[in-house]
Amino acid sequence: MSDFTHFNEEGRAKMVDVSSKPETVRTAIARSNITVNQVIYEQITRNEVKKGDVLAVAQVAGIMAAKKTAEIIPMCHPIPLTGIDIAFAWENEQENYSLSIHVTVKTKGSTGVEMEALTAAAACALTVYDMCKAVDKGMVIGKTYLVEKTGGKNGDFFRKDKI
């Protein structure tokens, strides 16, 4: 079990002690997407969804999710976030429309913000689904993944393959 940092000598879960790690500026970028039909695409882009402005609500949900990550991911450290930015872009594929979600999270601390960025991206996609499910429950939430991370003792990570 010694190769796994989240387990103690008895093989039980533990939160890793990061108190001896130096504070550095850390960033993480994550992406997700949700594929919707043309009706939902048009309702979102025209701001005609009955529950309200879907992208505005998804943006707030993503920010809130990043801030609450340590409360829902058991071994995640609660850390002060210094910045969260979320951007959306539409891609059209035949009769389906894919909403790309791009999240950047920053901190200055002793542990990274990958989980916060991933949680925010997932929460954005889930919020779009929730707000539009009355129109069509056939929406598909796509891959959620880390694009890059900077800072920390393990160095930087930049995804080479396109997902």
VMD Tcl script that builds the backbone (N, CA, C; Angstrom):
set m [mol new atoms 489]
animate dup $m
set s [atomselect $m all]
$s set {name element resname resid chain x y z} {
  {N N MET 1 A 0.806 -1.202 0.000}
  {CA C MET 1 A 0.000 0.000 0.000}
  {C C MET 1 A 0.852 1.270 0.000}
  {N N SER 2 A 2.155 1.167 0.223}
  {CA C SER 2 A 2.974 2.359 0.339}
  {C C SER 2 A 3.038 3.171 -0.957}
  {N N ASP 3 A 2.734 2.581 -2.110}
  {CA C ASP 3 A 2.742 3.321 -3.369}
  {C C ASP 3 A 1.541 4.249 -3.495}
  {N N PHE 4 A 0.517 4.034 -2.727}
  {CA C PHE 4 A -0.687 4.843 -2.787}
  {C C PHE 4 A -0.679 5.834 -1.624}
  {N N THR 5 A -0.662 7.116 -1.938}
  {CA C THR 5 A -0.521 8.135 -0.901}
  {C C THR 5 A -1.783 8.330 -0.066}
  {N N HIS 6 A -2.904 7.842 -0.538}
  {CA C HIS 6 A -4.158 8.044 0.187}
  {C C HIS 6 A -4.534 6.863 1.085}
  {N N PHE 7 A -3.564 5.992 1.355}
  {CA C PHE 7 A -3.797 4.870 2.261}
  {C C PHE 7 A -2.733 4.880 3.349}
  {N N ASN 8 A -3.154 4.570 4.577}
  {CA C ASN 8 A -2.177 4.496 5.660}
  {C C ASN 8 A -1.566 3.093 5.719}
  {N N GLU 9 A -0.746 2.836 6.727}
  {CA C GLU 9 A -0.069 1.541 6.849}
  {C C GLU 9 A -1.044 0.375 7.005}
  {N N GLU 10 A -2.231 0.648 7.500}
  {CA C GLU 10 A -3.252 -0.393 7.677}
  {C C GLU 10 A -4.091 -0.590 6.422}
  {N N GLY 11 A -3.801 0.186 5.376}
  {CA C GLY 11 A -4.570 0.073 4.145}
  {C C GLY 11 A -5.875 0.849 4.171}
  {N N ARG 12 A -6.021 1.725 5.139}
  {CA C ARG 12 A -7.238 2.530 5.253}
  {C C ARG 12 A -7.016 3.913 4.652}
  {N N ALA 13 A -8.097 4.506 4.202}
  {CA C ALA 13 A -8.019 5.816 3.560}
  {C C ALA 13 A -7.527 6.880 4.528}
  {N N LYS 14 A -6.765 7.817 3.975}
  {CA C LYS 14 A -6.309 8.965 4.751}
  {C C LYS 14 A -6.185 10.155 3.800}
  {N N MET 15 A -6.235 11.351 4.379}
  {CA C MET 15 A -5.954 12.552 3.608}
  {C C MET 15 A -4.452 12.787 3.693}
  {N N VAL 16 A -3.818 12.987 2.560}
  {CA C VAL 16 A -2.376 13.201 2.498}
  {C C VAL 16 A -2.016 14.496 3.215}
  {N N ASP 17 A -0.934 14.463 3.967}
  {CA C ASP 17 A -0.441 15.648 4.668}
  {C C ASP 17 A 0.392 16.479 3.693}
  {N N VAL 18 A -0.078 17.676 3.366}
  {CA C VAL 18 A 0.646 18.543 2.433}
  {C C VAL 18 A 1.303 19.728 3.148}
  {N N SER 19 A 1.370 19.671 4.470}
  {CA C SER 19 A 1.871 20.814 5.237}
  {C C SER 19 A 3.335 21.135 4.955}
  {N N SER 20 A 4.118 20.174 4.521}
  {CA C SER 20 A 5.529 20.443 4.246}
  {C C SER 20 A 5.781 20.867 2.794}
  {N N LYS 21 A 4.764 20.833 1.972}
  {CA C LYS 21 A 4.936 21.229 0.567}
  {C C LYS 21 A 4.922 22.749 0.446}
  {N N PRO 22 A 5.787 23.289 -0.408}
  {CA C PRO 22 A 5.820 24.751 -0.556}
  {C C PRO 22 A 4.593 25.257 -1.317}
  {N N GLU 23 A 4.209 26.491 -1.016}
  {CA C GLU 23 A 3.117 27.109 -1.756}
  {C C GLU 23 A 3.634 27.584 -3.103}
  {N N THR 24 A 2.918 27.239 -4.138}
  {CA C THR 24 A 3.230 27.713 -5.483}
  {C C THR 24 A 1.922 28.093 -6.162}
  {N N VAL 25 A 2.034 28.874 -7.217}
  {CA C VAL 25 A 0.859 29.176 -8.028}
  {C C VAL 25 A 0.537 27.924 -8.828}
  {N N ARG 26 A -0.704 27.520 -8.769}
  {CA C ARG 26 A -1.139 26.291 -9.441}
  {C C ARG 26 A -2.369 26.577 -10.279}
  {N N THR 27 A -2.399 26.001 -11.456}
  {CA C THR 27 A -3.562 26.137 -12.331}
  {C C THR 27 A -3.972 24.775 -12.850}
  {N N ALA 28 A -5.232 24.666 -13.206}
  {CA C ALA 28 A -5.729 23.459 -13.859}
  {C C ALA 28 A -6.794 23.879 -14.857}
  {N N ILE 29 A -6.761 23.238 -16.002}
  {CA C ILE 29 A -7.769 23.463 -17.033}
  {C C ILE 29 A -8.431 22.122 -17.317}
  {N N ALA 30 A -9.754 22.118 -17.271}
  {CA C ALA 30 A -10.522 20.899 -17.539}
  {C C ALA 30 A -11.593 21.210 -18.572}
  {N N ARG 31 A -12.028 20.161 -19.249}
  {CA C ARG 31 A -13.097 20.306 -20.240}
  {C C ARG 31 A -14.129 19.221 -20.058}
  {N N SER 32 A -15.331 19.549 -20.486}
  {CA C SER 32 A -16.420 18.594 -20.588}
  {C C SER 32 A -17.292 19.067 -21.733}
  {N N ASN 33 A -18.313 18.296 -22.062}
  {CA C ASN 33 A -19.274 18.740 -23.066}
  {C C ASN 33 A -20.591 18.015 -22.868}
  {N N ILE 34 A -21.618 18.593 -23.465}
  {CA C ILE 34 A -22.931 17.964 -23.460}
  {C C ILE 34 A -23.519 18.135 -24.850}
  {N N THR 35 A -24.033 17.046 -25.393}
  {CA C THR 35 A -24.631 17.061 -26.720}
  {C C THR 35 A -26.142 17.137 -26.583}
  {N N VAL 36 A -26.721 18.088 -27.310}
  {CA C VAL 36 A -28.166 18.335 -27.252}
  {C C VAL 36 A -28.736 18.325 -28.667}
  {N N ASN 37 A -30.051 18.247 -28.755}
  {CA C ASN 37 A -30.681 18.305 -30.073}
  {C C ASN 37 A -30.852 19.753 -30.518}
  {N N GLN 38 A -31.348 19.936 -31.729}
  {CA C GLN 38 A -31.484 21.277 -32.292}
  {C C GLN 38 A -32.474 22.143 -31.518}
  {N N VAL 39 A -33.545 21.538 -31.022}
  {CA C VAL 39 A -34.545 22.301 -30.265}
  {C C VAL 39 A -33.918 22.909 -29.014}
  {N N ILE 40 A -33.180 22.108 -28.271}
  {CA C ILE 40 A -32.532 22.613 -27.053}
  {C C ILE 40 A -31.474 23.656 -27.412}
  {N N TYR 41 A -30.685 23.381 -28.442}
  {CA C TYR 41 A -29.684 24.352 -28.878}
  {C C TYR 41 A -30.334 25.704 -29.153}
  {N N GLU 42 A -31.418 25.695 -29.904}
  {CA C GLU 42 A -32.090 26.950 -30.248}
  {C C GLU 42 A -32.675 27.629 -29.014}
  {N N GLN 43 A -33.254 26.842 -28.108}
  {CA C GLN 43 A -33.813 27.437 -26.891}
  {C C GLN 43 A -32.727 28.056 -26.018}
  {N N ILE 44 A -31.594 27.389 -25.912}
  {CA C ILE 44 A -30.498 27.941 -25.101}
  {C C ILE 44 A -29.949 29.213 -25.750}
  {N N THR 45 A -29.668 29.149 -27.042}
  {CA C THR 45 A -29.042 30.303 -27.698}
  {C C THR 45 A -29.998 31.487 -27.823}
  {N N ARG 46 A -31.280 31.235 -27.802}
  {CA C ARG 46 A -32.264 32.327 -27.850}
  {C C ARG 46 A -32.759 32.720 -26.461}
  {N N ASN 47 A -32.220 32.069 -25.445}
  {CA C ASN 47 A -32.618 32.296 -24.046}
  {C C ASN 47 A -34.122 32.087 -23.863}
  {N N GLU 48 A -34.615 30.953 -24.389}
  {CA C GLU 48 A -36.034 30.630 -24.314}
  {C C GLU 48 A -36.339 29.430 -23.412}
  {N N VAL 49 A -35.349 28.930 -22.681}
  {CA C VAL 49 A -35.580 27.796 -21.779}
  {C C VAL 49 A -36.388 28.308 -20.595}
  {N N LYS 50 A -37.455 27.599 -20.261}
  {CA C LYS 50 A -38.389 28.073 -19.225}
  {C C LYS 50 A -37.742 28.253 -17.857}
  {N N LYS 51 A -36.709 27.485 -17.560}
  {CA C LYS 51 A -36.046 27.599 -16.255}
  {C C LYS 51 A -35.116 28.796 -16.167}
  {N N GLY 52 A -34.822 29.439 -17.293}
  {CA C GLY 52 A -33.967 30.623 -17.260}
  {C C GLY 52 A -32.772 30.521 -18.176}
  {N N ASP 53 A -31.813 31.422 -17.969}
  {CA C ASP 53 A -30.601 31.508 -18.782}
  {C C ASP 53 A -29.688 30.334 -18.430}
  {N N VAL 54 A -29.690 29.323 -19.290}
  {CA C VAL 54 A -29.001 28.063 -19.009}
  {C C VAL 54 A -27.500 28.269 -18.796}
  {N N LEU 55 A -26.857 29.015 -19.664}
  {CA C LEU 55 A -25.408 29.171 -19.544}
  {C C LEU 55 A -25.022 30.007 -18.330}
  {N N ALA 56 A -25.823 30.999 -17.987}
  {CA C ALA 56 A -25.535 31.791 -16.791}
  {C C ALA 56 A -25.650 30.927 -15.529}
  {N N VAL 57 A -26.686 30.112 -15.477}
  {CA C VAL 57 A -26.869 29.239 -14.308}
  {C C VAL 57 A -25.780 28.177 -14.265}
  {N N ALA 58 A -25.434 27.600 -15.415}
  {CA C ALA 58 A -24.367 26.588 -15.465}
  {C C ALA 58 A -23.038 27.192 -15.019}
  {N N GLN 59 A -22.777 28.430 -15.413}
  {CA C GLN 59 A -21.539 29.116 -15.019}
  {C C GLN 59 A -21.470 29.253 -13.492}
  {N N VAL 60 A -22.550 29.696 -12.897}
  {CA C VAL 60 A -22.581 29.843 -11.438}
  {C C VAL 60 A -22.468 28.477 -10.759}
  {N N ALA 61 A -23.142 27.474 -11.299}
  {CA C ALA 61 A -23.064 26.119 -10.733}
  {C C ALA 61 A -21.637 25.595 -10.776}
  {N N GLY 62 A -20.943 25.836 -11.881}
  {CA C GLY 62 A -19.554 25.399 -11.997}
  {C C GLY 62 A -18.652 26.074 -10.982}
  {N N ILE 63 A -18.838 27.373 -10.815}
  {CA C ILE 63 A -18.033 28.109 -9.824}
  {C C ILE 63 A -18.318 27.581 -8.420}
  {N N MET 64 A -19.593 27.397 -8.105}
  {CA C MET 64 A -19.954 26.866 -6.781}
  {C C MET 64 A -19.381 25.471 -6.570}
  {N N ALA 65 A -19.434 24.638 -7.607}
  {CA C ALA 65 A -18.916 23.269 -7.495}
  {C C ALA 65 A -17.420 23.271 -7.229}
  {N N ALA 66 A -16.684 24.125 -7.926}
  {CA C ALA 66 A -15.237 24.201 -7.688}
  {C C ALA 66 A -14.961 24.563 -6.237}
  {N N LYS 67 A -15.726 25.532 -5.711}
  {CA C LYS 67 A -15.524 25.979 -4.330}
  {C C LYS 67 A -15.914 24.915 -3.300}
  {N N LYS 68 A -16.793 23.996 -3.670}
  {CA C LYS 68 A -17.287 22.966 -2.740}
  {C C LYS 68 A -16.662 21.588 -2.980}
  {N N THR 69 A -15.664 21.498 -3.847}
  {CA C THR 69 A -15.102 20.198 -4.220}
  {C C THR 69 A -14.680 19.372 -3.018}
  {N N ALA 70 A -14.023 19.978 -2.048}
  {CA C ALA 70 A -13.548 19.228 -0.876}
  {C C ALA 70 A -14.690 18.637 -0.054}
  {N N GLU 71 A -15.893 19.159 -0.227}
  {CA C GLU 71 A -17.040 18.626 0.508}
  {C C GLU 71 A -17.646 17.393 -0.153}
  {N N ILE 72 A -17.332 17.154 -1.442}
  {CA C ILE 72 A -17.931 15.993 -2.113}
  {C C ILE 72 A -16.913 14.951 -2.570}
  {N N ILE 73 A -15.635 15.323 -2.640}
  {CA C ILE 73 A -14.579 14.362 -2.973}
  {C C ILE 73 A -13.838 14.077 -1.666}
  {N N PRO 74 A -13.972 12.874 -1.118}
  {CA C PRO 74 A -13.550 12.595 0.259}
  {C C PRO 74 A -12.124 12.972 0.637}
  {N N MET 75 A -11.130 12.726 -0.181}
  {CA C MET 75 A -9.742 12.985 0.217}
  {C C MET 75 A -9.195 14.288 -0.356}
  {N N CYS 76 A -10.050 15.101 -0.897}
  {CA C CYS 76 A -9.648 16.371 -1.501}
  {C C CYS 76 A -9.474 17.430 -0.412}
  {N N HIS 77 A -8.377 18.172 -0.483}
  {CA C HIS 77 A -8.116 19.220 0.503}
  {C C HIS 77 A -8.975 20.447 0.238}
  {N N PRO 78 A -9.515 21.059 1.282}
  {CA C PRO 78 A -10.176 22.359 1.087}
  {C C PRO 78 A -9.087 23.414 0.874}
  {N N ILE 79 A -9.139 24.074 -0.256}
  {CA C ILE 79 A -8.089 25.047 -0.559}
  {C C ILE 79 A -8.708 26.372 -0.990}
  {N N PRO 80 A -7.999 27.465 -0.728}
  {CA C PRO 80 A -8.508 28.772 -1.163}
  {C C PRO 80 A -8.267 28.943 -2.667}
  {N N LEU 81 A -9.327 29.135 -3.409}
  {CA C LEU 81 A -9.195 29.343 -4.848}
  {C C LEU 81 A -9.026 30.829 -5.119}
  {N N THR 82 A -8.115 31.150 -6.016}
  {CA C THR 82 A -7.868 32.558 -6.326}
  {C C THR 82 A -8.525 32.986 -7.628}
  {N N GLY 83 A -8.995 32.030 -8.423}
  {CA C GLY 83 A -9.665 32.376 -9.665}
  {C C GLY 83 A -10.346 31.184 -10.292}
  {N N ILE 84 A -11.511 31.427 -10.887}
  {CA C ILE 84 A -12.250 30.397 -11.622}
  {C C ILE 84 A -12.839 31.089 -12.840}
  {N N ASP 85 A -12.579 30.529 -14.017}
  {CA C ASP 85 A -13.157 31.070 -15.237}
  {C C ASP 85 A -13.750 29.925 -16.040}
  {N N ILE 86 A -14.946 30.141 -16.560}
  {CA C ILE 86 A -15.645 29.117 -17.330}
  {C C ILE 86 A -16.103 29.728 -18.639}
  {N N ALA 87 A -15.802 29.037 -19.734}
  {CA C ALA 87 A -16.207 29.492 -21.061}
  {C C ALA 87 A -16.973 28.378 -21.764}
  {N N PHE 88 A -17.889 28.783 -22.625}
  {CA C PHE 88 A -18.711 27.838 -23.386}
  {C C PHE 88 A -18.535 28.102 -24.876}
  {N N ALA 89 A -18.609 27.043 -25.678}
  {CA C ALA 89 A -18.565 27.180 -27.139}
  {C C ALA 89 A -19.418 26.077 -27.756}
  {N N TRP 90 A -20.129 26.407 -28.799}
  {CA C TRP 90 A -20.981 25.443 -29.503}
  {C C TRP 90 A -20.251 24.854 -30.701}
  {N N GLU 91 A -20.456 23.554 -30.904}
  {CA C GLU 91 A -19.957 22.856 -32.092}
  {C C GLU 91 A -21.133 22.096 -32.686}
  {N N ASN 92 A -21.328 22.228 -33.998}
  {CA C ASN 92 A -22.438 21.569 -34.670}
  {C C ASN 92 A -21.945 20.316 -35.374}
  {N N GLU 93 A -22.592 19.183 -35.093}
  {CA C GLU 93 A -22.278 17.912 -35.745}
  {C C GLU 93 A -23.572 17.322 -36.273}
  {N N GLN 94 A -23.846 17.521 -37.544}
  {CA C GLN 94 A -25.058 17.078 -38.208}
  {C C GLN 94 A -26.276 17.639 -37.487}
  {N N GLU 95 A -27.117 16.812 -36.898}
  {CA C GLU 95 A -28.323 17.299 -36.228}
  {C C GLU 95 A -28.132 17.472 -34.727}
  {N N ASN 96 A -26.930 17.220 -34.249}
  {CA C ASN 96 A -26.643 17.379 -32.829}
  {C C ASN 96 A -25.729 18.577 -32.615}
  {N N TYR 97 A -25.872 19.171 -31.463}
  {CA C TYR 97 A -25.079 20.333 -31.098}
  {C C TYR 97 A -24.363 20.009 -29.799}
  {N N SER 98 A -23.058 20.240 -29.782}
  {CA C SER 98 A -22.254 19.928 -28.612}
  {C C SER 98 A -21.801 21.232 -27.958}
  {N N LEU 99 A -22.131 21.369 -26.684}
  {CA C LEU 99 A -21.694 22.524 -25.910}
  {C C LEU 99 A -20.391 22.141 -25.220}
  {N N SER 100 A -19.300 22.797 -25.618}
  {CA C SER 100 A -17.996 22.562 -25.017}
  {C C SER 100 A -17.847 23.466 -23.798}
  {N N ILE 101 A -17.402 22.874 -22.700}
  {CA C ILE 101 A -17.231 23.588 -21.434}
  {C C ILE 101 A -15.746 23.606 -21.109}
  {N N HIS 102 A -15.204 24.791 -20.893}
  {CA C HIS 102 A -13.769 24.971 -20.665}
  {C C HIS 102 A -13.594 25.700 -19.332}
  {N N VAL 103 A -12.948 25.049 -18.365}
  {CA C VAL 103 A -12.822 25.590 -17.008}
  {C C VAL 103 A -11.357 25.791 -16.654}
  {N N THR 104 A -11.042 26.962 -16.123}
  {CA C THR 104 A -9.703 27.244 -15.601}
  {C C THR 104 A -9.839 27.611 -14.125}
  {N N VAL 105 A -9.048 26.943 -13.283}
  {CA C VAL 105 A -9.065 27.211 -11.841}
  {C C VAL 105 A -7.637 27.502 -11.395}
  {N N LYS 106 A -7.491 28.485 -10.495}
  {CA C LYS 106 A -6.168 28.868 -9.997}
  {C C LYS 106 A -6.171 28.966 -8.472}
  {N N THR 107 A -4.987 28.740 -7.911}
  {CA C THR 107 A -4.763 28.934 -6.481}
  {C C THR 107 A -3.286 29.221 -6.249}
  {N N LYS 108 A -2.975 29.681 -5.062}
  {CA C LYS 108 A -1.593 29.727 -4.591}
  {C C LYS 108 A -1.606 28.899 -3.323}
  {N N GLY 109 A -1.058 27.704 -3.410}
  {CA C GLY 109 A -1.145 26.815 -2.267}
  {C C GLY 109 A -0.201 25.645 -2.376}
  {N N SER 110 A -0.409 24.665 -1.483}
  {CA C SER 110 A 0.485 23.519 -1.398}
  {C C SER 110 A -0.102 22.263 -2.031}
  {N N THR 111 A -1.239 22.382 -2.709}
  {CA C THR 111 A -1.801 21.252 -3.442}
  {C C THR 111 A -2.541 21.793 -4.657}
  {N N GLY 112 A -2.706 20.933 -5.649}
  {CA C GLY 112 A -3.231 21.362 -6.937}
  {C C GLY 112 A -4.737 21.539 -6.982}
  {N N VAL 113 A -5.198 22.049 -8.123}
  {CA C VAL 113 A -6.617 22.362 -8.308}
  {C C VAL 113 A -7.254 21.540 -9.435}
  {N N GLU 114 A -6.664 20.385 -9.748}
  {CA C GLU 114 A -7.229 19.547 -10.806}
  {C C GLU 114 A -8.653 19.102 -10.473}
  {N N MET 115 A -8.861 18.682 -9.242}
  {CA C MET 115 A -10.187 18.178 -8.867}
  {C C MET 115 A -11.236 19.279 -8.914}
  {N N GLU 116 A -10.844 20.484 -8.550}
  {CA C GLU 116 A -11.782 21.610 -8.591}
  {C C GLU 116 A -12.184 21.923 -10.034}
  {N N ALA 117 A -11.223 21.900 -10.951}
  {CA C ALA 117 A -11.524 22.172 -12.357}
  {C C ALA 117 A -12.412 21.074 -12.946}
  {N N LEU 118 A -12.098 19.832 -12.658}
  {CA C LEU 118 A -12.903 18.709 -13.168}
  {C C LEU 118 A -14.317 18.728 -12.595}
  {N N THR 119 A -14.430 19.020 -11.307}
  {CA C THR 119 A -15.741 19.078 -10.663}
  {C C THR 119 A -16.575 20.202 -11.257}
  {N N ALA 120 A -15.959 21.343 -11.498}
  {CA C ALA 120 A -16.673 22.469 -12.096}
  {C C ALA 120 A -17.176 22.119 -13.494}
  {N N ALA 121 A -16.335 21.488 -14.304}
  {CA C ALA 121 A -16.733 21.122 -15.670}
  {C C ALA 121 A -17.913 20.156 -15.656}
  {N N ALA 122 A -17.844 19.170 -14.776}
  {CA C ALA 122 A -18.934 18.200 -14.672}
  {C C ALA 122 A -20.224 18.854 -14.190}
  {N N ALA 123 A -20.104 19.741 -13.218}
  {CA C ALA 123 A -21.291 20.424 -12.681}
  {C C ALA 123 A -21.951 21.305 -13.738}
  {N N CYS 124 A -21.157 21.942 -14.576}
  {CA C CYS 124 A -21.727 22.745 -15.666}
  {C C CYS 124 A -22.564 21.864 -16.591}
  {N N ALA 125 A -22.011 20.743 -17.003}
  {CA C ALA 125 A -22.736 19.841 -17.904}
  {C C ALA 125 A -24.002 19.302 -17.235}
  {N N LEU 126 A -23.914 18.924 -15.987}
  {CA C LEU 126 A -25.082 18.425 -15.263}
  {C C LEU 126 A -26.158 19.492 -15.118}
  {N N THR 127 A -25.753 20.731 -14.943}
  {CA C THR 127 A -26.714 21.824 -14.805}
  {C C THR 127 A -27.451 22.066 -16.113}
  {N N VAL 128 A -26.729 22.019 -17.229}
  {CA C VAL 128 A -27.393 22.150 -18.538}
  {C C VAL 128 A -28.417 21.037 -18.691}
  {N N TYR 129 A -28.028 19.811 -18.344}
  {CA C TYR 129 A -28.967 18.683 -18.435}
  {C C TYR 129 A -30.204 18.948 -17.572}
  {N N ASP 130 A -29.978 19.344 -16.342}
  {CA C ASP 130 A -31.094 19.575 -15.424}
  {C C ASP 130 A -32.046 20.641 -15.953}
  {N N MET 131 A -31.510 21.696 -16.487}
  {CA C MET 131 A -32.353 22.804 -16.931}
  {C C MET 131 A -33.104 22.503 -18.229}
  {N N CYS 132 A -32.637 21.508 -18.983}
  {CA C CYS 132 A -33.236 21.216 -20.292}
  {C C CYS 132 A -33.918 19.853 -20.375}
  {N N LYS 133 A -33.903 19.084 -19.309}
  {CA C LYS 133 A -34.436 17.719 -19.368}
  {C C LYS 133 A -35.934 17.662 -19.641}
  {N N ALA 134 A -36.669 18.725 -19.364}
  {CA C ALA 134 A -38.108 18.726 -19.667}
  {C C ALA 134 A -38.349 18.723 -21.175}
  {N N VAL 135 A -37.394 19.235 -21.929}
  {CA C VAL 135 A -37.519 19.274 -23.388}
  {C C VAL 135 A -37.092 17.942 -23.992}
  {N N ASP 136 A -35.968 17.387 -23.508}
  {CA C ASP 136 A -35.459 16.121 -24.046}
  {C C ASP 136 A -34.503 15.492 -23.044}
  {N N LYS 137 A -34.779 14.268 -22.652}
  {CA C LYS 137 A -33.914 13.560 -21.705}
  {C C LYS 137 A -32.802 12.789 -22.416}
  {N N GLY 138 A -32.721 12.914 -23.743}
  {CA C GLY 138 A -31.730 12.174 -24.518}
  {C C GLY 138 A -30.384 12.862 -24.643}
  {N N MET 139 A -30.175 13.954 -23.930}
  {CA C MET 139 A -28.878 14.635 -23.974}
  {C C MET 139 A -27.789 13.696 -23.472}
  {N N VAL 140 A -26.573 13.883 -23.984}
  {CA C VAL 140 A -25.451 13.027 -23.588}
  {C C VAL 140 A -24.320 13.900 -23.068}
  {N N ILE 141 A -23.930 13.636 -21.830}
  {CA C ILE 141 A -22.767 14.311 -21.249}
  {C C ILE 141 A -21.534 13.538 -21.701}
  {N N GLY 142 A -20.587 14.255 -22.294}
  {CA C GLY 142 A -19.414 13.610 -22.872}
  {C C GLY 142 A -18.264 13.479 -21.902}
  {N N LYS 143 A -17.109 13.288 -22.464}
  {CA C LYS 143 A -15.905 13.090 -21.668}
  {C C LYS 143 A -15.569 14.340 -20.869}
  {N N THR 144 A -15.176 14.117 -19.645}
  {CA C THR 144 A -14.696 15.189 -18.774}
  {C C THR 144 A -13.252 14.842 -18.462}
  {N N TYR 145 A -12.345 15.786 -18.747}
  {CA C TYR 145 A -10.930 15.435 -18.634}
  {C C TYR 145 A -10.069 16.654 -18.331}
  {N N LEU 146 A -8.880 16.366 -17.799}
  {CA C LEU 146 A -7.896 17.392 -17.510}
  {C C LEU 146 A -7.134 17.715 -18.784}
  {N N VAL 147 A -7.071 18.994 -19.128}
  {CA C VAL 147 A -6.332 19.449 -20.304}
  {C C VAL 147 A -4.894 19.756 -19.919}
  {N N GLU 148 A -4.745 20.490 -18.816}
  {CA C GLU 148 A -3.401 20.803 -18.344}
  {C C GLU 148 A -3.430 21.199 -16.884}
  {N N LYS 149 A -2.244 21.121 -16.259}
  {CA C LYS 149 A -2.074 21.610 -14.899}
  {C C LYS 149 A -0.660 22.116 -14.777}
  {N N THR 150 A -0.516 23.192 -13.991}
  {CA C THR 150 A 0.816 23.758 -13.774}
  {C C THR 150 A 1.040 23.948 -12.277}
  {N N GLY 151 A 2.324 23.955 -11.900}
  {CA C GLY 151 A 2.699 24.174 -10.512}
  {C C GLY 151 A 2.853 22.882 -9.743}
  {N N GLY 152 A 3.529 22.981 -8.628}
  {CA C GLY 152 A 3.686 21.828 -7.747}
  {C C GLY 152 A 4.949 21.036 -8.023}
  {N N LYS 153 A 5.250 20.102 -7.106}
  {CA C LYS 153 A 6.508 19.350 -7.190}
  {C C LYS 153 A 6.523 18.343 -8.339}
  {N N ASN 154 A 5.349 17.905 -8.769}
  {CA C ASN 154 A 5.307 16.942 -9.876}
  {C C ASN 154 A 5.392 17.619 -11.239}
  {N N GLY 155 A 5.454 18.936 -11.251}
  {CA C GLY 155 A 5.635 19.654 -12.510}
  {C C GLY 155 A 4.345 19.843 -13.283}
  {N N ASP 156 A 4.520 20.269 -14.495}
  {CA C ASP 156 A 3.382 20.597 -15.343}
  {C C ASP 156 A 2.908 19.377 -16.128}
  {N N PHE 157 A 1.634 19.409 -16.494}
  {CA C PHE 157 A 1.039 18.369 -17.333}
  {C C PHE 157 A 0.298 19.054 -18.464}
  {N N PHE 158 A 0.557 18.624 -19.682}
  {CA C PHE 158 A -0.149 19.126 -20.846}
  {C C PHE 158 A -0.604 17.917 -21.661}
  {N N ARG 159 A -1.903 17.764 -21.802}
  {CA C ARG 159 A -2.440 16.636 -22.565}
  {C C ARG 159 A -1.963 16.741 -23.995}
  {N N LYS 160 A -1.395 15.649 -24.484}
  {CA C LYS 160 A -0.880 15.638 -25.856}
  {C C LYS 160 A -1.927 15.144 -26.838}
  {N N ASP 161 A -2.720 14.181 -26.412}
  {CA C ASP 161 A -3.728 13.617 -27.316}
  {C C ASP 161 A -5.001 14.477 -27.271}
  {N N LYS 162 A -5.673 14.554 -28.394}
  {CA C LYS 162 A -6.923 15.302 -28.454}
  {C C LYS 162 A -8.051 14.330 -28.161}
  {N N ILE 163 A -8.842 14.669 -27.159}
  {CA C ILE 163 A -9.963 13.801 -26.774}
  {C C ILE 163 A -11.220 14.324 -27.409}
}
mol reanalyze $m
mol bondsrecalc $m
mol representation Tube
mol addrep $m
